[in-house]
């Protein structure tokens, strides 16, 4: 983008953050939460998740102020703080992670269309659904190759539609809210066969399991940071990050908790996807489900096209910086990074096919998204912690800034602890999958370094140990996972 008028302001960036975070995931949130926890545990999970993510948000806001020159955010933080391999690690992980998010859009879109053709798109991951998702994916690829570009206006439109539909759902749930239903078995400690409630175990276990859902739904909170090179100012980036987080936290909590005043968690857990549509159908009949269906389709298609565009730029940018192979640099007609686009679409295509073999495919894919965002977040938080140790590294230019070094040091430390807890909440299975995916990327980095610096060591002083550590964690995780399944 060449001039100020083409840059994105606070509203456009906030819309992108909301689009990146919410997508269509919010429409199945009641069911996803009810699978793991009762009312009390859900409330605690949202409060804890909100606190942890707020520390991460504050850290990103601080980084955008003290390092405004790093306009590609996570990648540059990793590169400046920890070298080439760590930068690749973040770029590779974020690329694959958000590819899983796009595959999740496919599952949700197809399961939503099942409302029109019952039994055709069951679960959103049967073979007909895989075919449908594939057609949508390659149609979007065709549009991008023809030069179609998503502007901030498209994101704003999609976000307004999404917020309107979600607001209708929340208002409906408030109107029909029944306090007696809400307070029955709030701790999910009893088995109530008549309403399909089953004892969920201890409160800590419920909160931990619920946080596998509450943490991944905030994936995308860094969206404004990722697009900061296209922002009018770094202040807009900070404002959009803050507003996007606060709006999403309120919406998420209300959408998951209010339905417990209409049906028990056992009943909600067994609803058809998207569960918000099934809940609206209980209250308003077929019209209720139709309203949610419209919201899902608009939100998913808007986010889907946006993320394919963003993801197609990431490998090319990393290639220009020498951490991805030169192959990804090639530009085609209409200023499209053609090789990067096709590799992105192929990765998404493979994941869409893979969803057929997952149980609850939507929940599975988005939990992987949440798990794989842990290392990029952690590295960004560690970079802020590193530069906050003294004033010279924190604010080398001496410019006036709104945050103190001690505050940044404290907040980044808490953000690191919170991010580590995110990894713990994900559990062994998902962390193993994440590290296996990270390990698969190591040969790609080695090949790229041979291209760009054939006479220099592939890994820096400590990078070799980092790469070995990833491989060890991946192998140990696979062994432990196999043992746990036997």
SULJOCOR-V494862 format. One line per field, one symbol per residue. ss: DSSP state (@ for helix, = for strand, . for the rest). phi: phi as a letter, one per 20 degrees, with the letter a starting at -180 (. if undefined). psi: psi as a letter, one per 30 degrees, with the letter a starting at -180 (. if undefined). A space follows every 10 residues. Layout:
ss=???
phi=???
psi=???
This chain:
ss=...@@@.=.@ @@@@@@@@@@ @@..@@@@@@ @@@@....@@ @@@@@@@@@@ @@@@@@@@@@ @@@@@@.... ...@@@@@@@ @@.@@@@@@@ @@@@@@@@@@ @@@@@@@@@@ @@@....... .@@@..@@@@ @@@@@@@@@@ @@@@@..... .@@@@@@@@@ @@@@@@@@@@ @@@@@...@@ @@@....... .=@@@.=... ..@@@@@@@@ @@@@@@.... ..@@@@.@@@ =..@@@@@@@ @@@@@@@@@@ @@@@@@@@@@ @...@@@@@. ....@@@@@@ @@@@.@@@@@ @@@@@@@@@@ @@@@@@@@@@ @@@@@@@@@@ .....@@@@. ..@@@..@@@ @@@@@@@@@@ @@@@@@@... @@@@@@@@@@ @@@@@@@@@@ @@@@@@@... @@@@...... ....@@@@@@ @@@@@@@@@@ @@@@@@@@@@ @@@@@@@@@@ .@@@@@@@@@ @@........ ..@@@@@@@@ @@@@@@@@@@ @@@@@.
phi=.ecffefeeg ffffffffff ffldfffdfg fgfffdbeff fffffffffg ffffffffff ffffeecffe edlgffffff ebnfffffgf ffffffgfff ffffgfffff fffffecgnf dgmmcfffff ffffffgfff fffffenfce efffffffff ffffffffff fffffegdff ffeflfeled ecgfdmfcfe nfffffffff ffeffffefo fegfffeffd efbfffffff fffgffffgf fgfffeegff edcffffffd ffffffffff ffedmgffff ffgfffffff fffgfgffff ffefffffff enddgfgffg ddflldffff ffffffffff fgffffeefe gfffffffgf fffgfffgff fffffffefb ffefcfemff ceceffffff ffffffffff fgffffnfff ffgfffffff fggfffffff fecfedgfdf gdfgffffff ffffffffff ffffef
psi=kflefflkae eeeeeeeeee eebgeffgee eeeffflaee eeeeeeeeee eeeeeeeeee eeefefiffi fgceeeeeee egaeeeeeee eeeeeeefee eeeeeeeeee feffeeikfe hkfggleeee eeeeeeefee eeeeffgkkj lfeeeeeeee eeeeeeeeee eeeeegkjee eefkhefhfl kiefggklkf aleeeeeeee ffefefffkf fgeeeegffg lelfeeeeee eeeeeeeeee eeeeeeeeff gelleeeefg lkkkfeeeee eeegaeeeee eeeeeeeeee eeeeeeeeee effeeeeeef fgfllfeffk kalghkieee eeeeeeeeee eeefffgldi eeeeefeeee effeeeeeee eeeeeefgfl eefeiffglk lfkleeeeee eeeeeeeeee eeeefeleee eeeeeeeeef feeeeeeeee eeifglkeka efeeeeeeee eeeeeeeeee eeeff.
